[in-house]
C-alpha cells in the first residue's frame, strides 16, 4: 500500500501489487492525471525484503515482493492497521502511537531539497476569498 501526499494532506491511496511494484506505480503517477497532485509518498508493506533483492552500485535496494499466503492473528493485524493509519495520517488527537508488531523502517531518498511552504504561501488555496 502507498499513500501520495500533497503540500497539505493525503492526496491518493493505492496498492502496488503488480510485478512492477512500488517503483512502477510511482512512475505511473508521475505521468498520469495525478502527476502534479503529489510531491511525497509513504509506502507500507507487510512483507519484507529478503536476500534475493538486488543492491545497485549506490547501495539502493530494489525490493522484489513475493506474495504468498500467511496466517494472521486478528489482534495483531488490527493493531498493525491502527499503527499504519496513525503513521500515514498523523492524527492530532492521538497522543500515544501504536507500534507495529514487527517492523523495519526504510527511509526514502530525496532527489532534491524539499521546498517548505508556510501558511502565508498557501493561504489563498485554503481560505475562501
C-alpha positions in Angstrom: 0.0 0.0 0.0 1.2 3.5 -0.7 0.0 7.0 0.1 0.7 10.1 -2.0 0.7 13.4 -0.2 0.5 17.0 -1.4 1.6 20.1 0.5 -1.3 19.8 2.9 -2.6 16.3 3.3 -3.2 12.9 1.9 -3.8 13.1 -1.9 -4.2 9.5 -3.0 -4.1 5.9 -1.6 -3.3 2.9 -3.7 -1.9 -0.7 -3.9 1.3 -1.7 -5.6 0.5 -5.3 -6.3 1.8 -5.8 -9.8 5.2 -7.2 -10.9 6.3 -3.5 -11.3 6.0 -2.9 -7.6 6.0 0.4 -5.8 8.5 2.0 -8.3 6.3 1.2 -11.2 3.2 2.7 -9.5 5.1 5.9 -8.6 6.4 6.2 -12.1 2.9 5.8 -13.4 1.6 8.5 -11.1 4.3 10.9 -12.3 2.9 10.6 -15.8 -0.9 10.2 -15.3 -3.6 12.6 -14.1 -2.1 12.6 -10.6 1.3 13.8 -11.8 1.0 17.3 -10.4 -1.1 16.5 -7.4 1.5 15.0 -5.1 5.1 15.7 -4.0 5.9 12.9 -1.5 4.8 9.4 -0.5 4.8 6.7 2.1 5.0 3.0 1.3 3.8 0.3 3.7 4.2 -3.5 3.2 3.5 -6.5 5.4 6.3 -8.5 3.9 10.0 -7.5 3.9 13.0 -7.7 1.6 15.0 -10.9 1.6 18.4 -12.0 0.2 17.0 -12.2 -3.3 16.8 -8.4 -3.6 19.2 -6.5 -5.7 21.5 -3.8 -4.4 22.7 -1.3 -7.1 26.1 0.4 -7.1 24.8 3.3 -4.9 23.6 0.9 -2.2 19.9 1.3 -3.1 17.9 -1.9 -2.6 15.5 -3.0 -5.3 12.8 -4.8 -3.3 11.3 -7.8 -5.0 8.0 -8.6 -3.4 6.6 -12.1 -3.5 3.1 -12.5 -2.2 2.1 -15.8 -0.5 -0.5 -17.0 1.9 0.3 -16.3 5.6 -1.7 -16.9 8.7 -2.6 -13.7 10.5 -3.6 -13.1 14.1 -6.6 -10.8 14.1 -5.5 -8.8 17.1 -2.0 -8.3 15.7 -3.5 -7.3 12.3 -5.9 -4.8 13.8 -3.1 -3.2 15.8 -0.8 -3.1 12.8 -3.6 -1.4 10.7 -4.1 1.1 13.5 -0.3 1.8 13.5 -0.3 2.2 9.8 -3.2 4.7 9.8 -1.6 6.7 12.5 1.8 6.8 10.7 0.1 7.7 7.4 -2.3 10.4 8.7 -0.6 11.8 11.8 -3.9 12.5 13.6 -3.7 15.4 16.1 -5.7 13.8 18.9 -3.6 10.6 19.2 -1.1 11.5 21.9 0.4 8.0 22.0 1.2 6.0 18.9 0.5 2.3 18.4 3.7 0.4 17.4 3.8 -2.2 14.6 4.2 -5.7 16.0 7.3 -6.4 13.9 8.5 -3.7 11.5 11.6 -2.2 9.9 11.7 1.4 8.8 13.1 2.1 5.4 13.9 5.7 4.5 13.3 7.2 1.1 16.0 9.3 -0.5 15.0 12.7 -1.9 16.2 13.7 -5.3 16.0 17.4 -4.4 15.7 19.5 -1.3 12.0 19.9 -0.4 10.5 23.3 -0.6 9.0 24.3 2.7 5.8 26.4 2.3 4.3 28.5 5.1 0.7 29.1 5.8 1.0 32.5 4.1 2.3 30.8 1.0 -0.8 28.5 0.8 -3.5 30.6 2.5 -5.1 31.7 -0.8 -5.7 28.0 -1.5 -7.0 27.3 2.0 -9.3 30.2 2.7 -12.2 31.4 0.7 -12.0 34.9 -0.7 
